[in-house]
């Protein structure tokens, strides 16, 4: 059996490892446009801060793949897939055949429609090469503006602050982490981050970026102007759908898959940031690994079904603990909250079961809360968690 995996991120690698567990003889080949081996993307903020080097990001070394008999081709871009003959063709003519194909091409940074957005000095923040470009360019510039106050934007701001930069985050919403926290929780987090020296402009957005070829400042929708030389975009991601569209795969936001991670074309699977399951594109590390595992098991001929993932997020900023999981902010749930000078916890309960929660200031209880949500624990568990 010939297994071909496009993409060497969390989903692609996890699929390959699970195929190998079940099929010791099959030919596994991974093709990736990236020139880097699989690395642990959640630690990029540490790399950006200068706390670790690139080798610390790498999950597996060359010897590991050799021992698993997994062949990896890096720096190759696939331009065409012949689904009838089961052949993929790369940019410079290389061709590879397959029996089972997994598309795990991930996602790219979303570039918002802003006048002047395509200037030198504007950076996305998605991979290690983006970090290298940001660090190289900002070496002679002290002021940095980050567009977007999601998890990644806040973590990037903290990393650059540690590098001695003056960092301001501009966010369209009126609070931080609107998908993970309520207004009170956001205010608590903002106070803690401002104590670290990070500045915020909330409820506003960038209208125009100034400068000729190079960034020289910006204007906000409110009319406020700000000088700056470096702008980092933390404005979300979009699945890479080029191969899917050329193949005729069913797509909406991502490549639509069933519980076995199968697409609408036989022997073609999708997993990770590029996949859409039950209307959801997760764009998160753990769901990508879970989907990759399910895809690999089914590609190898065994049966396993993906039932969705509980969305969990943790803010990785030293000295500030924020955990959020499950469904929060819904009007259909009963709310239970606890707050003192150090800790703020809020739980959402529906039909007697804990469906979501967020916690600020108590890292020790996050594992218990995560387990309670995943297990569908009842309201009686709150006595132990509050």
N, C-alpha and C positions, 0 to 999 in steps of 0.2 A: 504494500500500500504506500502511495506517495502522498504525503501531507505537505501542503504549501501554506505558509502563514505570511501574510503581508502586514508588517508592522512588528517592532520589537519592544513595545511598551508592556505594561502590566498584563493586559489581556492576552497579547500574543505569546509572551513567555510562559504565562501560566497554562495556556492551552498546550503548548509544546511539551511542558513537563508532565502534564496529565496524560497526554497521548503516549508518551514514553513509558509511563507506569503501566499502561494497558497493552501496549504493542512494542515489544522489545526489538522487533526486526524491521518495522516500517521506516521508510525514508522520510525524515523530517527536515524541511528546509524553511528557514525564515529569511525573508527579504525585507530590508528596511532602507528607507531613503536617508535616514540619519546615518552619520558616520561614527556615531558613538554606540558602544555596547549598552545594553539595558542598565539604566541607573535609577536610583530611588528618587523619583521626582519630588515627593514631599519634603526632602531635605534641601531642596534648592535654596530656600531662604537662608539656611546656614552657610551655604556656599557663597551666596550674595553678600552675607555679612562678613565673610572671611574667616569663619569659625572652622571650616573644614576645606580640604582640597578635593579635586575631582575624583581621585582614587577612592576617597571615602564615600562618594556617591554610588560607585559601582556595586551592583548586587552580586554578580557572578564574574569570575575571570574566565579567560580563554580555555583554561584546562577543564573547567566545569562543563562547558559545552562539548568538549571532546569526549569527556567521560560519559556524557549522556548521549553521545552520537547524534548531536543536533548541529546541522550545518547552517551557518549564518552568513548571508551576503549583505554587507553594509554599503551604503552610498549608492544604492540602485533605485531608480525611480521607475515604477511600472506605468506604462502608457496605454496598454491595451490588454484585455482579457478575452480570449476566444472561448466562450462557454461551451460551444459545440464540441470542439476538439480538446478542451481542458488544457489550454496553454496560455501562459502569461508572457507578455513581451515587454522588455525594459527599454529605456530611453535610447540606449546605444546598441540595440539589436539583440541582446541576450534573451534567450527563451527558456522557459522552465515548464515542464508538464506536471500535472497533478491529478490525483483521484479525488481528494477532498481539499477544499480551499477555505481558509478563514481570512476575512477582511477585518483587520484590527488596526486601521490606519489612524485612529485617534481623532483629535480635533485641532483646530488652529485658533489663534486669538482673534476675537472679533474686533474689527477696526470701525469705530463709529463714524458716522457722516458728520464731520466737522470741517469747516472751511480752513484750509491750510494744514490739514492733518498729515500730509505726506512730505514732511520736511526732515532734514537731517537734525537729529537731536530728539526724535520721537521713537520710543522703543516699546515693543510688546514684551511680556514677561511670561514665557511659556516653557522654555528649555534652557539647557546649560549654555548654549551659544548666545541666547538673549542676555543672560547674566554677564557673560564675558564682554559683550558689546556695551552694556550699561556701565560696567566698571571701567572699561577703557575710556569711554567718552566722557564720563562724569569725573574723571580723575582731576581735571582742571576746572571743574564747575562745582560750586558748593550748593546752589539752590536747585531742588528737585520738586517737581509737582507730579503727583500720582492721581490719575483720573480713575475713580472707583474705590469705594470703601467696603468692598467685600473682604473675605478672609485673606485672599492673596494680596490685595492692595495694602491691607494693614500690616501683614507680615513683611512685605517688601519695604514698607515705610520704616518699620522697626530695624530691619537689616541695614538700610542705608543710613539711618540715624546713628547706628553703631559705627558706621564708617565716617562719621563726622559731618554728614550732610544736613542742611536745613530742609526739612521735608514738610510739604503741605499736601493733604489729601482733599480733592474736590469730589463731592458726591451729590448726585441728583436728588436722592431721597433725603428726608429730613433727619435721618438717624443712621447709625452704623449697623451693619449686618441686619438689614430689615427682614431677611428670610430666616434668621436664627434667633433674634432677640426681640422683645417688645421695647417700647419707648423708654421705660424706666431702666431696663437692662442695658440698653444702648447708652443712656446717659452715664451710667456707672462705668461702662467700658471707656467711654470717651474721656471721662475725668482721669482714669488711670493712664491712658495713652498720652494725654496732654501733660501729665506729670513727667513722662519720659521725653517730652520736648517735641512731640509730633503735633502739627497744626491741622485744623480741619475747617473746611468751608462746606457746610451742608445745605441742602435745599437749593442748590445752584448747579450750573453746568457750563462747560466750555463752549462758547459761541464761535470763537475764531482763534487760530494760532497765528501769531505775527512773525515776521522775518521774511527774507527773500528765500535763499536756499536753506538757511539754518534757522532754527527756532530762536526767537528773540523776546518772546513774551506771549501773553494771551489775554483775551477779553472774555469775561463771563457773561452769561445771559442777563445778570443783574446790572451789567454795565461796568462792573469793577474790572480794572486792568491789573495785570501782574507781570513783572519782568521774570523771565526764566530762560534757561538754556537747555534744560533737560526735562522731558515729559515722558512718563511711563504709563502705558495703558493697562489698566486692570479692569476691563470692561466685558469680561465673559469670553466664552468660546463657542465655536460652531463646528459640528462634525465635518470631517473631510469626506465629501460625497462624490468626488469626481469619478472614481472607479465605479461606484454604484450607479450613477446616472448613465454612464456609457454601457453598462451591462444590462440595464433595464430592470434593476432591482427596485422593489417597492420602497419608497422613501417618503417621509414627512419631514420631521426635524432631523432624523437620522435614518439609518437603514433599519427597516422594520423586521423584527425577528420574533419567532415564537418561543415557547418555553424551553425548547432544545437549542436555541440560538440559531435556528435554521432560517434562511431567507426564503423568498418565493422561488428561487432557482435551486434545483436539486444539487446536493453536494457542495453548496456554497453557504458558509456560515458568516456571522458577524458578531463581534463582541467588543466591549469597552466603550470609549467615548463616542465612537462612530455609530453605535447601535442604539436603536429605540425599541424598548420593550414595554408593552402595555401603555404606550403613550409617553413614556419617560426616557429622557436622555440624562443619565446621572452626572456624567462628567467628573466622577470622583474615583479615587484610587481603589478603594475596597470593592465597590461594585464592579469595577473593571476586572479585578482579579477573580471575583466570584463568577462573572460571566465567562471569562476565559477558561476557567476550570470546567464549567458545564459544557462549553463548546468542545473542548478537548476530549472529554469523556464520550460525547456523542459522535464526534468524528472518528474515534477509535472503535466504534461499534457497540459500546455499552449504552445504557439508557439512564439519563439524569435530566431533571427539569429545574429550571430557574424560576423561583417564585418571587423575585424582586428583592431589593435590598433595603434595609433600614438606613435612611440617610443620617449619617453622623458627621459632625464637624467639630474640630478642636482648634482653637487659636494657639499657634505656636509662638508666643511672645514671652520671653523669660520674665517671671514674676507676675504674670497675669494669666489666670486660669479661666477659660471659657469653653464650655461643652454644650452642644445642642444636638438633639436627636429626635427622629420621628416627626410627627405632625404637630406643629405649634401654631398658635394664633388663630385657630378655627373657632367660629362662633358656636359650633355644635358640641363643643366639649366643656365639661366642668373644669374649673381652674382652681388649683391649690398652690399657695405660695408661702414662702418663708423668707424673711429678710432680717439681717442684723447689720452691724457695722462692717462685717467681713464677707458674709456669704449672702447670695441671692439665688434662691431656687424657685422654679415654677414648673408645675406639672399639669398636663392636660389629660383628662380622663373622659372616655366615651364608652357608654354601655358597660360601665363598671371596670374597664380596662385602661391601663396607662398607655396612651398612644404617642405621647411626646413629652419632652422636657428640655429645659435649659438650666445650666448651673454656672454661676460666676463665683469664683473664689474658693472652690472646694474640689480640687483635682482628685482626691481620694475616692469620692463617691461616684465618679462618672462611670466606672466599670460596672458598678452595681445597677446604676440607672439604665445603662445600655442593655444589660442582661434582662432587666425587668421589662423593657419595651419589646425586645426581641422575643421574649417568652410569652408575651401577652399577659403579664401578671395583673392581678386584680387590684382594686383600690386599697385592699387591706395592706398591701406592700408599702403603701405610702407612709405608714407609721414608722417603718424602718428607714425610709429615705429622707423624710422631712427633718 
